[in-house]
Amino acid sequence: MTRTYDAARLHLIWETALDRLELDVLRAERAIAGASHLGLEPWDEPLVDGPMPPDLVDRALDLRARQQAVQRQLVQALQTLSRQSAFTDRVDRATARSTRPVYLDVTA
């Protein structure tokens, strides 16, 4: 269903959508910096019938660049965690004590 909005309402809808995206990026940036836990809420695509107002395009492009930077940082962090986990597993295997009981016959 196509809705028709006046210019002011459409602008507000787009601003709100960008605000939500920016908040998620800010949360991810803070989590990467170690300042908070990355607890994001589910995101649904905003239902916007109409073109983005021209004065919001630069903001949207800046936001996209920040999202891409966060994505690269998260990928790098996940790769680092994966390597650390693999190393920890190797150390555990190399230093693990046997879980089987071991008996020594001292009477023989």
Protein Blocks (a to p, Z undefined) as FASTA:
>chain_A
ZZdddfklmmmmmmmmmmmmmmmmmmmmmmmnopaccddddddddddeddddfklmmmmm
mmmmmmmmmmmmmmmmmmmmmmmmmmmmmmmmmmpccfbdcdddfkZZ
